[in-house]
Amino acid sequence: MAFGWIDEQAELRRRAGLVRTLRPRPADTPLLDLASNDYLGLARHPEVVEGAARAARAWGGGATGSRLVTGTTELHTALERELADFCGFEAALVFSSGYAANLAAVTALAPHGSLLVSDAGNHASLIDGCRLARGTTQVVAHRDPDAVRKALDGHEGPAVAVSDTVFSVDGDAAPLAALAEACREHGAGLVLDDAHGLGVLGDGGRGAPHAAGIAGDEDVVVTVTLSKSLGSQGGAVLGPARVIGHLVNTARTFIFDTGLAPAAAGAALAALRLLEREPGRAARAAEVARDLHARLTAAGLEAVRPDAAVVSVRAPSPEQAVRWAADCRTAGLSVGCFRPPSVPDGISRLRLTARADLSGAEIERAVRVIGETRP
């Protein structure tokens, strides 16, 4: 029977406690949110919502075509210019998602004969980019510049190292300056996914590469998402103008994909301008993460020290992680639940996201619920 193997796979997932289900959320919910990636609390900010509405009224509900046909509006170019300036890069290119931005950057910068050196903890979008690229991929130890050096040593031809700046599972940061040095020793480029750094790290939230002093370097290309700190949707690639020009002409997820909806571009631009006016939001998100970690560990829970706004709490098993998250929800708290295959180390955990708009009382409530519902 066609697709009969799907039933076998479904049964295996059920036995392993790895079944995933969609849970539609209402517009208004009484749950305290520590599950979303709205780090700065901007997704519902009046200025951001109005930016989306104003763009939709002006340009309609969709982009109407690919960026190279009819999908580029004045908002797209303004967002690219201001995003590049804010993060310290020469140019930027906006995509329909951060996933598409990563696929574009990795595949377009790894031609035949090239070597991609990929961190073992990278996000799925970087992994998929390496799989689709025409070069050869070598996976190296997590956060290990010497492993990158070893992989690059002796390779002739184009090469690029690929890494998250802040890893999405545990919230630990990559040693960016050391990675850049390792790449330069071998004439290799560096592609960094700053999805979890933008809006939290760097001066006023300008991102992890800015904090590391490598933003704008000619051999560094950075991808970001507009769907986390900026409270919108979409993604972008930042880098030298010649690299961005290369992507316009060669990146398949740019050439053949419908452009980002104008409403999303308008929301992201409004959020970016708000962050420039209120840089303290970035520091507050990091402060909340540190406070969460301190309180969780004081309560006897095994939490990973955050380098940005992600705090993970280890769970005994996939089944218990799912039950733990469900019990938190019943108690009024929404938390993320990460299980295999989403976690590279096979360890299930609750994943908490710190938000700049969380109060001390809300942090205390979250920690109390997590402690009271622990397996």
DRENDO-1510 file (C-alpha; in Angstrom, 1 decimal, always signed):
<recs>
REC; n; res; u; v; w
REC; 1; MET; +0.0; +0.0; +0.0 .
REC; 2; ALA; +1.3; +3.4; -0.9 .
REC; 3; PHE; +2.7; +5.2; +2.1 .
REC; 4; GLY; +2.1; +2.1; +4.3 .
REC; 5; TRP; +5.5; +2.7; +5.9 .
REC; 6; ILE; +4.1; +5.9; +7.4 .
REC; 7; ASP; +2.0; +3.9; +9.8 .
REC; 8; GLU; +5.0; +1.9; +11.0 .
REC; 9; GLN; +6.9; +5.2; +11.6 .
REC; 10; ALA; +3.9; +6.6; +13.5 .
REC; 11; GLU; +3.8; +3.6; +15.8 .
REC; 12; LEU; +7.5; +3.8; +16.5 .
REC; 13; ARG; +7.1; +7.5; +17.4 .
REC; 14; ARG; +4.2; +6.7; +19.7 .
REC; 15; ARG; +6.2; +4.0; +21.5 .
REC; 16; ALA; +9.1; +6.3; +22.0 .
REC; 17; GLY; +7.0; +9.2; +23.3 .
REC; 18; LEU; +7.9; +11.4; +20.3 .
REC; 19; VAL; +4.6; +12.2; +18.7 .
REC; 20; ARG; +4.1; +15.9; +17.9 .
REC; 21; THR; +0.8; +17.6; +17.7 .
REC; 22; LEU; -0.4; +21.0; +16.7 .
REC; 23; ARG; -2.0; +23.1; +19.4 .
REC; 24; PRO; -3.8; +26.2; +18.0 .
REC; 25; ARG; -3.6; +29.1; +20.4 .
REC; 26; PRO; -6.4; +31.7; +20.8 .
REC; 27; ALA; -5.7; +35.4; +20.2 .
REC; 28; ASP; -5.9; +36.0; +23.9 .
REC; 29; THR; -4.7; +33.5; +26.5 .
REC; 30; PRO; -4.3; +33.6; +30.2 .
REC; 31; LEU; -1.1; +31.5; +30.0 .
REC; 32; LEU; +2.2; +33.1; +31.1 .
REC; 33; ASP; +4.4; +32.8; +27.9 .
REC; 34; LEU; +7.9; +31.4; +28.3 .
REC; 35; ALA; +7.6; +29.4; +25.1 .
REC; 36; SER; +7.6; +31.9; +22.3 .
REC; 37; ASN; +10.7; +33.6; +20.9 .
REC; 38; ASP; +9.3; +37.1; +21.4 .
REC; 39; TYR; +12.4; +38.1; +23.4 .
REC; 40; LEU; +11.7; +41.8; +23.5 .
REC; 41; GLY; +8.0; +41.6; +23.9 .
REC; 42; LEU; +7.4; +43.4; +20.6 .
REC; 43; ALA; +5.0; +41.1; +18.7 .
REC; 44; ARG; +2.0; +42.8; +20.1 .
REC; 45; HIS; +3.5; +46.3; +20.7 .
REC; 46; PRO; +1.2; +48.9; +19.3 .
REC; 47; GLU; +3.9; +50.4; +17.0 .
REC; 48; VAL; +4.8; +47.0; +15.6 .
REC; 49; VAL; +1.2; +46.1; +15.0 .
REC; 50; GLU; +0.5; +49.4; +13.4 .
REC; 51; GLY; +3.6; +49.0; +11.2 .
REC; 52; ALA; +2.1; +45.7; +9.9 .
REC; 53; ALA; -1.4; +47.2; +9.4 .
REC; 54; ARG; -0.1; +50.3; +7.6 .
REC; 55; ALA; +1.9; +48.2; +5.2 .
REC; 56; ALA; -1.0; +45.9; +4.5 .
REC; 57; ARG; -3.2; +48.9; +3.8 .
REC; 58; ALA; -0.6; +50.3; +1.4 .
REC; 59; TRP; +0.6; +47.2; -0.4 .
REC; 60; GLY; -2.1; +44.6; +0.2 .
REC; 61; GLY; -2.0; +41.1; +1.9 .
REC; 62; GLY; +0.9; +39.6; +0.0 .
REC; 63; ALA; +4.1; +40.4; -1.9 .
REC; 64; THR; +2.4; +39.2; -5.2 .
REC; 65; GLY; +5.6; +37.7; -6.6 .
REC; 66; SER; +9.3; +36.9; -6.1 .
REC; 67; ARG; +11.6; +39.7; -5.0 .
REC; 68; LEU; +13.0; +40.0; -8.6 .
REC; 69; VAL; +9.6; +40.4; -10.2 .
REC; 70; THR; +7.0; +42.2; -8.1 .
REC; 71; GLY; +7.8; +41.2; -4.5 .
REC; 72; THR; +10.1; +44.1; -3.6 .
REC; 73; THR; +8.5; +47.1; -2.1 .
REC; 74; GLU; +9.9; +50.3; -0.7 .
REC; 75; LEU; +9.5; +48.8; +2.8 .
REC; 76; HIS; +11.8; +45.8; +1.8 .
REC; 77; THR; +14.6; +48.1; +0.7 .
REC; 78; ALA; +14.2; +50.4; +3.7 .
REC; 79; LEU; +14.3; +47.4; +6.1 .
REC; 80; GLU; +17.4; +46.0; +4.4 .
REC; 81; ARG; +19.2; +49.4; +4.6 .
REC; 82; GLU; +18.4; +50.0; +8.2 .
REC; 83; LEU; +19.0; +46.4; +9.3 .
REC; 84; ALA; +22.5; +46.5; +7.7 .
REC; 85; ASP; +23.3; +49.8; +9.3 .
REC; 86; PHE; +22.0; +48.7; +12.8 .
REC; 87; CYS; +24.0; +45.5; +12.8 .
REC; 88; GLY; +27.1; +47.0; +11.3 .
REC; 89; PHE; +27.2; +45.4; +7.8 .
REC; 90; GLU; +27.6; +46.8; +4.3 .
REC; 91; ALA; +24.4; +45.4; +2.9 .
REC; 92; ALA; +21.4; +43.1; +3.7 .
REC; 93; LEU; +18.9; +41.0; +1.8 .
REC; 94; VAL; +15.5; +40.1; +3.2 .
REC; 95; PHE; +13.9; +36.6; +2.7 .
REC; 96; SER; +10.5; +35.1; +3.5 .
REC; 97; SER; +11.9; +33.3; +6.5 .
REC; 98; GLY; +15.1; +32.8; +8.5 .
REC; 99; TYR; +15.1; +29.2; +7.3 .
REC; 100; ALA; +15.2; +30.4; +3.7 .
REC; 101; ALA; +17.9; +32.9; +4.5 .
REC; 102; ASN; +20.1; +30.2; +5.9 .
REC; 103; LEU; +19.6; +27.9; +2.9 .
REC; 104; ALA; +20.5; +30.8; +0.6 .
REC; 105; ALA; +23.7; +31.8; +2.4 .
REC; 106; VAL; +25.0; +28.3; +2.8 .
REC; 107; THR; +24.2; +26.9; -0.6 .
REC; 108; ALA; +25.3; +30.0; -2.5 .
REC; 109; LEU; +28.6; +30.3; -0.8 .
REC; 110; ALA; +29.6; +26.6; -1.2 .
REC; 111; PRO; +30.3; +25.8; -4.8 .
REC; 112; HIS; +31.6; +22.5; -6.2 .
REC; 113; GLY; +35.0; +21.7; -4.6 .
REC; 114; SER; +34.3; +23.7; -1.5 .
REC; 115; LEU; +34.5; +22.5; +2.1 .
REC; 116; LEU; +31.8; +23.3; +4.7 .
REC; 117; VAL; +32.8; +23.0; +8.3 .
REC; 118; SER; +29.6; +22.7; +10.4 .
REC; 119; ASP; +29.3; +22.8; +14.2 .
REC; 120; ALA; +27.6; +19.7; +15.6 .
REC; 121; GLY; +25.0; +21.8; +17.4 .
REC; 122; ASN; +23.8; +23.8; +14.4 .
REC; 123; HIS; +20.2; +24.5; +13.7 .
REC; 124; ALA; +18.3; +22.3; +11.2 .
REC; 125; SER; +18.3; +25.1; +8.6 .
REC; 126; LEU; +22.1; +25.3; +8.6 .
REC; 127; ILE; +22.3; +21.5; +8.5 .
REC; 128; ASP; +19.9; +21.4; +5.5 .
REC; 129; GLY; +21.8; +24.1; +3.8 .
REC; 130; CYS; +25.0; +22.0; +4.1 .
REC; 131; ARG; +23.1; +19.0; +2.7 .
REC; 132; LEU; +21.9; +21.0; -0.3 .
REC; 133; ALA; +25.2; +22.7; -1.0 .
REC; 134; ARG; +27.5; +21.4; -3.7 .
REC; 135; GLY; +30.5; +21.3; -1.5 .
REC; 136; THR; +31.6; +18.6; +1.0 .
REC; 137; THR; +30.5; +18.9; +4.6 .
REC; 138; GLN; +32.6; +18.0; +7.7 .
REC; 139; VAL; +30.8; +18.2; +11.0 .
REC; 140; VAL; +33.1; +19.2; +13.9 .
REC; 141; ALA; +32.8; +19.2; +17.7 .
REC; 142; HIS; +30.5; +21.8; +19.3 .
REC; 143; ARG; +32.0; +25.2; +19.9 .
REC; 144; ASP; +35.6; +24.1; +19.1 .
REC; 145; PRO; +37.7; +26.5; +17.0 .
REC; 146; ASP; +40.6; +24.0; +17.0 .
REC; 147; ALA; +38.4; +21.4; +15.4 .
REC; 148; VAL; +37.6; +24.0; +12.7 .
REC; 149; ARG; +41.3; +24.6; +12.2 .
REC; 150; LYS; +41.9; +20.9; +11.8 .
REC; 151; ALA; +39.1; +20.4; +9.3 .
REC; 152; LEU; +40.3; +23.3; +7.2 .
REC; 153; ASP; +44.0; +22.3; +7.3 .
REC; 154; GLY; +45.2; +21.1; +4.0 .
REC; 155; HIS; +42.0; +21.9; +2.1 .
REC; 156; GLU; +42.5; +23.6; -1.3 .
REC; 157; GLY; +39.7; +25.6; -2.7 .
REC; 158; PRO; +36.8; +27.6; -1.3 .
REC; 159; ALA; +35.9; +26.9; +2.3 .
REC; 160; VAL; +33.4; +28.2; +4.8 .
REC; 161; ALA; +32.7; +27.5; +8.5 .
REC; 162; VAL; +29.1; +27.5; +9.5 .
REC; 163; SER; +27.8; +28.0; +13.0 .
REC; 164; ASP; +25.0; +29.4; +15.1 .
REC; 165; THR; +26.0; +32.4; +17.3 .
REC; 166; VAL; +23.7; +31.3; +20.0 .
REC; 167; PHE; +22.5; +27.7; +19.9 .
REC; 168; SER; +18.8; +27.3; +20.0 .
REC; 169; VAL; +18.6; +24.3; +22.3 .
REC; 170; ASP; +20.6; +25.3; +25.4 .
REC; 171; GLY; +21.2; +29.0; +24.6 .
REC; 172; ASP; +25.0; +28.6; +24.7 .
REC; 173; ALA; +27.1; +31.0; +22.6 .
REC; 174; ALA; +29.8; +30.2; +20.0 .
REC; 175; PRO; +33.3; +31.6; +20.4 .
REC; 176; LEU; +32.9; +33.9; +17.5 .
REC; 177; ALA; +36.2; +35.8; +17.6 .
REC; 178; ALA; +38.2; +32.5; +17.8 .
REC; 179; LEU; +36.1; +31.0; +15.0 .
REC; 180; ALA; +36.9; +34.1; +12.8 .
REC; 181; GLU; +40.6; +33.8; +13.6 .
REC; 182; ALA; +40.6; +30.1; +12.7 .
REC; 183; CYS; +38.9; +30.8; +9.4 .
REC; 184; ARG; +41.3; +33.6; +8.5 .
REC; 185; GLU; +44.3; +31.5; +9.1 .
REC; 186; HIS; +43.0; +29.3; +6.2 .
REC; 187; GLY; +41.4; +31.9; +4.0 .
REC; 188; ALA; +38.0; +30.6; +4.7 .
REC; 189; GLY; +34.7; +32.5; +5.1 .
REC; 190; LEU; +32.5; +32.4; +8.2 .
REC; 191; VAL; +28.7; +32.1; +8.0 .
REC; 192; LEU; +26.9; +32.8; +11.3 .
REC; 193; ASP; +23.2; +32.4; +12.2 .
REC; 194; ASP; +22.4; +35.1; +14.7 .
REC; 195; ALA; +18.7; +34.3; +15.1 .
REC; 196; HIS; +19.0; +34.2; +18.9 .
REC; 197; GLY; +21.6; +37.0; +19.2 .
REC; 198; LEU; +19.9; +39.9; +17.4 .
REC; 199; GLY; +18.0; +42.0; +19.8 .
REC; 200; VAL; +19.7; +40.5; +22.9 .
REC; 201; LEU; +23.5; +40.6; +22.5 .
REC; 202; GLY; +25.7; +43.4; +21.4 .
REC; 203; ASP; +25.4; +47.2; +22.0 .
REC; 204; GLY; +21.7; +47.8; +22.1 .
REC; 205; GLY; +20.9; +44.4; +20.7 .
REC; 206; ARG; +23.0; +44.7; +17.5 .
REC; 207; GLY; +23.8; +41.0; +17.7 .
REC; 208; ALA; +26.5; +38.6; +18.7 .
REC; 209; PRO; +28.9; +39.4; +15.8 .
REC; 210; HIS; +28.7; +43.1; +16.8 .
REC; 211; ALA; +29.5; +42.1; +20.4 .
REC; 212; ALA; +32.5; +40.0; +19.2 .
REC; 213; GLY; +33.9; +42.8; +17.0 .
REC; 214; ILE; +33.6; +41.0; +13.7 .
REC; 215; ALA; +30.4; +42.7; +12.3 .
REC; 216; GLY; +31.1; +44.1; +8.9 .
REC; 217; ASP; +34.3; +42.1; +8.3 .
REC; 218; GLU; +34.7; +41.2; +4.6 .
REC; 219; ASP; +34.9; +37.4; +5.4 .
REC; 220; VAL; +31.9; +37.3; +7.7 .
REC; 221; VAL; +28.3; +36.7; +6.5 .
REC; 222; VAL; +25.5; +36.7; +9.1 .
REC; 223; THR; +21.9; +35.5; +8.9 .
REC; 224; VAL; +19.1; +36.8; +11.1 .
REC; 225; THR; +15.5; +36.1; +11.6 .
REC; 226; LEU; +12.8; +38.8; +12.0 .
REC; 227; SER; +10.5; +36.5; +13.9 .
REC; 228; LYS; +12.2; +36.5; +17.3 .
REC; 229; SER; +13.4; +39.8; +18.9 .
REC; 230; LEU; +11.7; +41.9; +16.1 .
REC; 231; GLY; +8.3; +40.2; +16.7 .
REC; 232; SER; +7.5; +39.8; +13.0 .
REC; 233; GLN; +8.4; +37.1; +10.4 .
REC; 234; GLY; +11.0; +36.6; +7.8 .
REC; 235; GLY; +14.8; +36.5; +7.6 .
REC; 236; ALA; +17.8; +38.4; +6.2 .
REC; 237; VAL; +21.4; +37.8; +5.2 .
REC; 238; LEU; +23.9; +40.5; +6.1 .
REC; 239; GLY; +27.4; +40.9; +4.7 .
REC; 240; PRO; +29.6; +42.6; +2.1 .
REC; 241; ALA; +27.7; +44.1; -0.8 .
REC; 242; ARG; +29.4; +41.8; -3.3 .
REC; 243; VAL; +28.2; +38.8; -1.3 .
REC; 244; ILE; +24.6; +40.1; -1.2 .
REC; 245; GLY; +24.8; +40.8; -5.0 .
REC; 246; HIS; +25.9; +37.2; -5.4 .
REC; 247; LEU; +22.9; +35.9; -3.5 .
REC; 248; VAL; +20.5; +38.0; -5.6 .
REC; 249; ASN; +21.8; +36.3; -8.7 .
REC; 250; THR; +22.3; +32.7; -7.4 .
REC; 251; ALA; +20.4; +32.0; -4.2 .
REC; 252; ARG; +17.4; +29.8; -5.2 .
REC; 253; THR; +15.4; +30.6; -2.1 .
REC; 254; PHE; +15.6; +34.2; -3.0 .
REC; 255; ILE; +15.1; +33.9; -6.8 .
REC; 256; PHE; +12.2; +31.4; -6.8 .
REC; 257; ASP; +10.4; +32.2; -3.5 .
REC; 258; THR; +7.6; +34.8; -3.1 .
REC; 259; GLY; +8.9; +37.8; -1.3 .
REC; 260; LEU; +8.2; +38.6; +2.4 .
REC; 261; ALA; +4.7; +39.9; +2.9 .
REC; 262; PRO; +4.7; +43.7; +3.2 .
REC; 263; ALA; +2.9; +43.5; +6.5 .
REC; 264; ALA; +5.8; +41.5; +8.0 .
REC; 265; ALA; +8.4; +43.9; +6.5 .
REC; 266; GLY; +6.5; +46.8; +8.0 .
REC; 267; ALA; +6.3; +45.2; +11.4 .
REC; 268; ALA; +10.0; +44.3; +11.4 .
REC; 269; LEU; +11.0; +47.8; +10.4 .
REC; 270; ALA; +8.8; +49.3; +13.1 .
REC; 271; ALA; +10.3; +46.9; +15.7 .
REC; 272; LEU; +13.8; +47.7; +14.6 .
REC; 273; ARG; +13.2; +51.5; +14.9 .
REC; 274; LEU; +11.7; +50.9; +18.3 .
REC; 275; LEU; +14.7; +48.9; +19.5 .
REC; 276; GLU; +17.0; +51.7; +18.3 .
REC; 277; ARG; +15.0; +54.2; +20.5 .
REC; 278; GLU; +14.8; +51.8; +23.4 .
REC; 279; PRO; +18.2; +49.9; +23.6 .
REC; 280; GLY; +17.6; +48.9; +27.2 .
REC; 281; ARG; +15.2; +46.2; +26.0 .
REC; 282; ALA; +18.1; +44.0; +25.0 .
REC; 283; ALA; +19.9; +44.2; +28.3 .
REC; 284; ARG; +16.6; +43.5; +30.1 .
REC; 285; ALA; +16.0; +40.3; +28.1 .
REC; 286; ALA; +19.5; +39.0; +29.1 .
REC; 287; GLU; +18.9; +40.0; +32.7 .
REC; 288; VAL; +15.6; +38.1; +32.8 .
REC; 289; ALA; +17.4; +35.0; +31.5 .
REC; 290; ARG; +20.1; +35.2; +34.1 .
REC; 291; ASP; +17.4; +35.7; +36.8 .
REC; 292; LEU; +15.5; +32.7; +35.6 .
REC; 293; HIS; +18.6; +30.5; +35.6 .
REC; 294; ALA; +19.6; +31.6; +39.1 .
REC; 295; ARG; +16.2; +30.9; +40.6 .
REC; 296; LEU; +15.8; +27.6; +38.8 .
REC; 297; THR; +19.2; +26.3; +40.0 .
REC; 298; ALA; +18.5; +27.6; +43.5 .
REC; 299; ALA; +15.3; +25.5; +43.4 .
REC; 300; GLY; +17.4; +22.4; +42.6 .
REC; 301; LEU; +16.6; +22.1; +38.9 .
REC; 302; GLU; +19.3; +21.3; +36.3 .
REC; 303; ALA; +19.3; +24.4; +34.1 .
REC; 304; VAL; +22.0; +25.5; +31.6 .
REC; 305; ARG; +23.6; +28.9; +32.2 .
REC; 306; PRO; +22.2; +31.2; +29.4 .
REC; 307; ASP; +24.5; +33.2; +27.2 .
REC; 308; ALA; +21.5; +35.1; +25.7 .
REC; 309; ALA; +17.8; +34.7; +26.3 .
REC; 310; VAL; +17.3; +30.9; +26.1 .
REC; 311; VAL; +17.2; +28.9; +29.3 .
REC; 312; SER; +16.9; +25.1; +29.1 .
REC; 313; VAL; +16.0; +22.7; +32.0 .
REC; 314; ARG; +16.9; +19.1; +31.6 .
REC; 315; ALA; +14.1; +16.4; +31.8 .
REC; 316; PRO; +14.5; +12.7; +32.7 .
REC; 317; SER; +13.0; +11.4; +29.4 .
REC; 318; PRO; +10.9; +12.4; +26.4 .
REC; 319; GLU; +7.7; +11.2; +28.0 .
REC; 320; GLN; +8.4; +13.0; +31.2 .
REC; 321; ALA; +9.3; +16.2; +29.3 .
REC; 322; VAL; +6.0; +16.1; +27.5 .
REC; 323; ARG; +4.1; +15.5; +30.7 .
REC; 324; TRP; +6.1; +18.2; +32.5 .
REC; 325; ALA; +5.3; +20.8; +29.8 .
REC; 326; ALA; +1.6; +19.7; +29.9 .
REC; 327; ASP; +1.4; +20.1; +33.7 .
REC; 328; CYS; +3.0; +23.5; +33.4 .
REC; 329; ARG; +0.3; +24.5; +30.9 .
REC; 330; THR; -2.4; +23.2; +33.2 .
REC; 331; ALA; -0.9; +25.4; +35.9 .
REC; 332; GLY; -1.0; +28.5; +33.7 .
REC; 333; LEU; +2.5; +28.5; +32.2 .
REC; 334; SER; +3.5; +27.9; +28.6 .
REC; 335; VAL; +7.0; +26.4; +28.1 .
REC; 336; GLY; +8.8; +24.8; +25.2 .
REC; 337; CYS; +9.4; +21.1; +25.1 .
REC; 338; PHE; +12.4; +19.9; +23.1 .
REC; 339; ARG; +12.9; +16.2; +22.4 .
REC; 340; PRO; +14.8; +14.0; +19.9 .
REC; 341; PRO; +15.3; +14.5; +17.1 .
REC; 342; SER; +15.2; +18.2; +17.7 .
REC; 343; VAL; +18.0; +18.0; +20.2 .
REC; 344; PRO; +21.5; +17.0; +19.0 .
REC; 345; ASP; +22.5; +15.3; +22.3 .
REC; 346; GLY; +19.3; +13.2; +22.7 .
REC; 347; ILE; +18.5; +14.8; +26.0 .
REC; 348; SER; +14.9; +16.1; +26.4 .
REC; 349; ARG; +14.4; +19.4; +28.2 .
REC; 350; LEU; +12.0; +22.2; +28.8 .
REC; 351; ARG; +13.1; +25.3; +26.9 .
REC; 352; LEU; +12.3; +28.6; +28.4 .
REC; 353; THR; +12.6; +32.0; +26.6 .
REC; 354; ALA; +13.2; +35.1; +28.6 .
REC; 355; ARG; +11.3; +38.2; +27.6 .
REC; 356; ALA; +12.2; +41.8; +28.3 .
REC; 357; ASP; +8.7; +42.5; +29.4 .
REC; 358; LEU; +8.5; +39.9; +32.1 .
REC; 359; SER; +8.2; +41.2; +35.7 .
REC; 360; GLY; +9.9; +39.9; +38.7 .
REC; 361; ALA; +6.6; +38.5; +40.0 .
REC; 362; GLU; +6.1; +36.6; +36.7 .
REC; 363; ILE; +9.6; +35.2; +36.8 .
REC; 364; GLU; +9.0; +34.0; +40.4 .
REC; 365; ARG; +5.6; +32.5; +39.3 .
REC; 366; ALA; +7.2; +30.6; +36.4 .
REC; 367; VAL; +10.0; +29.1; +38.6 .
REC; 368; ARG; +7.4; +28.1; +41.2 .
REC; 369; VAL; +5.3; +26.3; +38.6 .
REC; 370; ILE; +8.2; +24.5; +37.0 .
REC; 371; GLY; +9.4; +23.3; +40.4 .
REC; 372; GLU; +6.0; +22.2; +41.6 .
REC; 373; THR; +5.4; +20.2; +38.4 .
REC; 374; ARG; +8.8; +18.6; +38.0 .
REC; 375; PRO; +8.7; +14.8; +37.3 .
</recs>
